[in-house]
Amino acid sequence: MGLHKVAVLVEYDGTLFAGYQLQVGVRTVQEQLEAAVLKLSGTASRAQAASRTDSGVHASGQVVGMWVRDEMQPATVVRGLNYYLPADVVVNGACVIDGDFDVRRRASVREYRYRIVTAATRRPLQERFALRLRGPLDVGLMRLAARELQGVHDLASFATDLDADVSTVRVVYEARVQQVPEGVEFTFVANAFLRHQIRNTVGQLIRVGLGKCSVEEFRGLVLHARAGTAGPAAPARGLCLMRIGYDSALPFAA
């Protein structure tokens, strides 16, 4: 029985997951995908993600590589995996890729969004996917501070749990803050992100918006990298992986 490799486009509500990556004794997205592909294809396969997401973080554009039987076309993979997956995970597309195509290493762009709802009372239909803050935020100051992130920087100040042998230099293509109905949205696009980088960044930008940190102080965190000095981290529920980009777009089909 021959196998070929596919990439699948995955969306999930991270609320009840302990993150993407396999962990002993807890529910993860990778665990659910690997169980589904085993039931569908009859063969075990690793489900390698292009970007790891932490506990409680959501995704609408995660890309995952896996192996399935040769006769399974992309449409069959989509329908079959969705039959076996739980309600909080769905595959929205699939395509055949070369066996040596690494969805993580070949990714050139990752885009994340963080949402804040500014409201004095609870927002039951939004708070599963957003952080609610009571007070107003100075979006103009947050926007100025976020621009300091764009470019090539050592971003160790915004990361935690760093590995000693991993570079903390990243290329940030976009760091945008915008006012939206009922709140604020942050968009970050980079070649890659460090662990907890986005949540620590949002936490520090919230301090700017509340007048507890100046734009100059924020700039200092960018220019003078000191591991783990930014934050505190914003809660995971407001963060969503929106898109994984490649030099040549993957031809996903439902």
Secondary structure, DSSP 8 states (H G I E B T S, - for coil): --EEEEEEEEEE-GGG-S-SS--TTS--HHHHHHHHHHHHHSS----EESS---TT-EEEEEEEEEEEETT--HHHHHHHHHHHS-TTEEEEEEEEE-TT--TTTTEEEEEEEEEEEE-SS--TTTTTSSEEESS---HHHHHHHHHTT-EEEE-GGG--S--TTS--EEEEEEEEEEEETTEEEEEEEES---TTHHHHHHHHHHHHHTTSS-HHHHHHHHHS--TT-S-----GGGEEEEEEEESS----B-
